[in-house]
Amino acid sequence: MRVDPGLSRSQLMERFGVGNGTLTDWLQGLDPPEWTRRPRARDDLREQAVALRHAGSTVPKIAATLGVSKSTAYQWTKHLPLDRSPAEKAERQRRHMADMREARWEPHRKARDAERVAVHQQLSSWVGELTDRELVLIGTVAYWCEGTREKPWHKSANSMEFINNDPHLILLFLRYVELLGLRRESLTYRLSIHESADIAAATGWWADLAGVSLERFRKASVKTHNPSTVRHHIGDSYRGCLIVRLPKSSRLYWEVEAVMEGIAASGDDWGAASM
C-alpha cells in the first residue's frame, strides 16, 4: 500500500493503528511516493549559490545576494573551497580590504568633493574680470616662473619662450602678450611631446585652443619614449607641452624683468637684490 496506491505515513499509521517507529521498521528500503516529497522551490537558489561561490563570493555575500540566511548559504556551498591557491586567497583578501576602505571613505570623499565644488564656485566668481594692471602683474609672474630667462653666463634674450601643459595658463599668457601689443598670429608655437603620443592630434588641439593656424606651428620637439619610466600622463588626454615663442622680444623682456623686479620689491627689504 506504500507503493500502490502510494499512501502517506500518516495514512498508513491510521489504517493499521501502529506508531511511527513501527511503521519506520516496516517501510525500510522503500522510497516515499513522489507526491509526498516536499517541493524543492529553492533548488534554483542553491544553483545560484554554487555559481556565486565558483565566482569567488564569500558566504555572507552569497546570503545577502540571494536573500537567505548565512547558515543556509554555508550548507549549500561548504563543499566548495573559496580559494584554490594561496595566491588566489591573497588576491581575494586584497580585494576585500580595498572594498572595505572604499565603503569607509566614500561618504568622506563625497563630502569633500561637494565642499570643493562650493569653494570653486565662490572664489571663481569672486575673481571677476581682471583689470589690465592685474593681468600684467599676473602674466609677468607666470612668465617668470615658466618662461625662458637670461642666465649669468648668457645675457642675451632675443626671443622669449613660454612653456606649459596647462591650457588655462597658456590662454592667460596669450591674453597677457596681446595686452602688451602682440598678435597671436605673430607668435610661433611648438610642441614638446613624447613620441608615443598622437602628435598630429595634439598639434591640432593646441592650435584650436590658441585660435591660430597650423602654419604657425614649428616641428615638434619629440622626446624618446623610455619603457622603464613610469609615466601617468598618457592616453588621449596627453598632449605634451606647448612652447609659445615671441620673436625679437629683447626689449619686451626688459619690460617683463622690470615689472617682476617691482613686484618682488613691493613691501620687501631685499627687493633691490639682483634679479
Secondary structure as GFF3:
##gff-version 3
##sequence-region A 1 275
A	DSSP	alpha_helix	9	16	.	.	.	ID=ss1
A	DSSP	alpha_helix	20	26	.	.	.	ID=ss2
A	DSSP	three_ten_helix	34	36	.	.	.	ID=ss3
A	DSSP	alpha_helix	43	54	.	.	.	ID=ss4
A	DSSP	alpha_helix	59	66	.	.	.	ID=ss5
A	DSSP	alpha_helix	70	77	.	.	.	ID=ss6
A	DSSP	alpha_helix	86	127	.	.	.	ID=ss7
A	DSSP	alpha_helix	132	146	.	.	.	ID=ss8
A	DSSP	beta_strand	160	164	.	.	.	ID=ss9
A	DSSP	alpha_helix	167	179	.	.	.	ID=ss10
A	DSSP	three_ten_helix	184	186	.	.	.	ID=ss11
A	DSSP	beta_strand	188	194	.	.	.	ID=ss12
A	DSSP	alpha_helix	199	210	.	.	.	ID=ss13
A	DSSP	three_ten_helix	214	216	.	.	.	ID=ss14
A	DSSP	beta_strand	221	223	.	.	.	ID=ss15
A	DSSP	beta_strand	241	246	.	.	.	ID=ss16
A	DSSP	alpha_helix	250	265	.	.	.	ID=ss17
A	DSSP	three_ten_helix	269	272	.	.	.	ID=ss18
###
